[in-house]
Amino acid sequence: MGLISFIKNAGDKIFKSEEKREQEKAELIRSHIKKFGFNTDQIRIAVDDETVTLTGEVESQLTKNKIIVTAGNVEGIARVDDRLTVKVPEPVAPPEPEKQFYTVKKGDYLSKIAKEVYGNANKYNIIFEANKPMLKDPNLIYPGQVLVIPPLD
């Protein structure tokens, strides 16, 4: 949990004007998250200028991280204040490890990132799978986009 930074001028353009009120922006972000198939019923979303605050419960660590990057990879958003918690199923299972985040730089592609973080370019598909449905094609990433980098099992 904590504050995750994003590049304000990179990401999906879901705000039609900078004049949208914070509540309208929060609802647009909720719709944007839902568009990728995530359940937002237990999530509260607030927008204060360039910061999105997410609170509530989600099913898993992976879902949590995907929701964070989906909310943060929006043009006009510079930070996501992560206050989400992961539901603990009964019986208590060991928690999933925290995922690492990676901000795409100019000239990056998934196999280059995989080589950097895993030491093996052929593991790019692990990164691609961890970022679905936000990523539709492993060749379509852009500078400033924040990706989830899962640990190798």
C-alpha positions as CSV (number, residue, x, y, z in Angstrom):
1,M,0.0,0.0,0.0
2,G,1.1,3.5,-0.5
3,L,1.5,6.2,-3.2
4,I,2.4,4.9,-6.7
5,S,3.5,7.5,-9.2
6,F,2.5,7.7,-12.8
7,I,3.3,10.0,-15.7
8,K,0.4,12.5,-15.8
9,N,0.4,13.0,-19.6
10,A,0.6,9.4,-20.6
11,G,-2.3,6.9,-20.6
12,D,-5.8,6.4,-21.8
13,K,-7.6,9.6,-22.5
14,I,-10.9,9.1,-20.6
15,F,-11.3,12.8,-19.4
16,K,-12.8,14.8,-22.2
17,S,-11.9,18.1,-20.5
18,E,-9.6,19.2,-17.7
19,E,-12.6,21.0,-16.2
20,K,-14.4,17.8,-15.0
21,R,-15.2,17.8,-11.3
22,E,-13.4,15.3,-9.1
23,Q,-16.6,13.2,-8.6
24,E,-17.1,13.0,-12.4
25,K,-13.5,12.0,-12.8
26,A,-13.9,9.3,-10.2
27,E,-16.9,7.9,-12.0
28,L,-15.0,7.9,-15.3
29,I,-12.1,6.0,-13.7
30,R,-14.6,3.5,-12.2
31,S,-16.1,2.9,-15.7
32,H,-12.6,2.6,-17.1
33,I,-11.7,-0.1,-14.5
34,K,-14.9,-1.9,-15.1
35,K,-14.3,-1.9,-18.8
36,F,-11.4,-4.3,-18.2
37,G,-13.7,-6.7,-16.3
38,F,-12.8,-5.8,-12.7
39,N,-15.5,-5.7,-10.0
40,T,-15.6,-2.2,-8.4
41,D,-18.5,-2.9,-6.0
42,Q,-16.2,-3.0,-3.0
43,I,-13.9,-0.1,-4.2
44,R,-14.3,3.5,-3.3
45,I,-12.6,5.9,-5.8
46,A,-11.8,9.5,-5.1
47,V,-10.0,12.0,-7.3
48,D,-8.1,15.0,-5.9
49,D,-6.5,17.0,-8.7
50,E,-3.9,14.5,-10.2
51,T,-4.3,11.8,-7.5
52,V,-6.7,8.9,-7.5
53,T,-7.3,7.3,-4.0
54,L,-8.5,3.7,-4.1
55,T,-10.0,2.2,-0.9
56,G,-11.8,-1.1,-0.2
57,E,-11.3,-4.8,-0.6
58,V,-10.3,-6.9,-3.6
59,E,-10.0,-10.6,-4.2
60,S,-6.3,-11.0,-4.8
61,Q,-3.0,-9.2,-4.9
62,L,-2.8,-9.6,-8.7
63,T,-6.3,-8.0,-9.0
64,K,-5.2,-5.2,-6.7
65,N,-2.1,-4.4,-8.8
66,K,-4.0,-4.6,-12.1
67,I,-6.7,-2.1,-10.7
68,I,-3.9,0.2,-9.5
69,V,-2.2,0.3,-12.9
70,T,-5.5,0.6,-14.8
71,A,-6.4,3.7,-12.6
72,G,-3.0,5.2,-12.9
73,N,-2.5,4.7,-16.6
74,V,-4.9,7.5,-17.4
75,E,-3.9,10.8,-18.9
76,G,-4.2,13.5,-16.2
77,I,-3.4,11.2,-13.3
78,A,0.0,11.4,-11.8
79,R,-0.4,9.3,-8.6
80,V,-2.5,6.5,-7.2
81,D,-2.9,6.4,-3.4
82,D,-3.3,2.7,-2.8
83,R,-5.4,2.0,0.2
84,L,-6.8,-1.3,-1.1
85,T,-6.7,-4.5,1.0
86,V,-6.8,-8.1,-0.2
87,K,-9.6,-10.3,1.2
88,V,-8.2,-13.2,3.2
89,P,-10.1,-16.4,2.2
90,E,-11.1,-19.0,4.7
91,P,-9.1,-20.9,5.7
92,V,-6.2,-18.5,5.9
93,A,-3.9,-19.0,2.9
94,P,-0.4,-17.5,2.7
95,P,-0.7,-14.0,1.1
96,E,0.4,-13.5,-2.4
97,P,3.8,-11.7,-2.6
98,E,3.6,-8.0,-3.4
99,K,4.1,-7.4,-7.1
100,Q,6.7,-5.0,-8.5
101,F,5.8,-2.2,-10.9
102,Y,7.8,-1.1,-13.9
103,T,7.4,2.2,-15.8
104,V,7.9,1.8,-19.6
105,K,10.7,4.0,-21.0
106,K,11.1,5.0,-24.7
107,G,12.5,2.1,-26.6
108,D,11.2,-0.5,-24.2
109,Y,9.4,-3.7,-25.3
110,L,8.3,-6.6,-23.2
111,S,11.2,-8.9,-24.0
112,K,13.7,-6.2,-23.2
113,I,11.9,-5.6,-19.9
114,A,11.8,-9.3,-19.2
115,K,15.6,-9.5,-19.8
116,E,16.1,-6.6,-17.4
117,V,13.9,-7.9,-14.6
118,Y,14.2,-11.7,-15.0
119,G,17.5,-12.1,-16.9
120,N,15.6,-13.9,-19.7
121,A,14.0,-12.1,-22.7
122,N,11.8,-15.1,-23.4
123,K,9.8,-14.6,-20.2
124,Y,8.1,-11.5,-21.7
125,N,4.8,-13.5,-21.8
126,I,4.7,-13.6,-18.0
127,I,4.6,-9.8,-18.0
128,F,2.1,-9.8,-20.8
129,E,-0.2,-12.3,-19.0
130,A,0.0,-10.3,-15.7
131,N,-1.1,-7.2,-17.4
132,K,-4.1,-8.6,-19.2
133,P,-6.8,-7.3,-20.0
134,M,-5.1,-3.9,-19.9
135,L,-2.6,-5.1,-22.6
136,K,-4.2,-6.6,-25.6
137,D,-1.0,-7.2,-27.6
138,P,2.5,-7.7,-26.3
139,N,3.9,-5.3,-28.9
140,L,1.7,-2.4,-27.9
141,I,3.1,-0.7,-24.8
142,Y,4.0,3.0,-24.5
143,P,6.4,5.2,-22.6
144,G,5.0,6.2,-19.2
145,Q,2.8,3.2,-18.9
146,V,3.1,1.3,-15.6
147,L,3.2,-2.5,-15.8
148,V,2.8,-5.2,-13.1
149,I,6.0,-7.3,-12.9
150,P,5.1,-10.6,-11.1
151,P,7.7,-12.6,-9.3
152,L,8.9,-15.8,-11.0
153,D,7.5,-18.9,-9.3
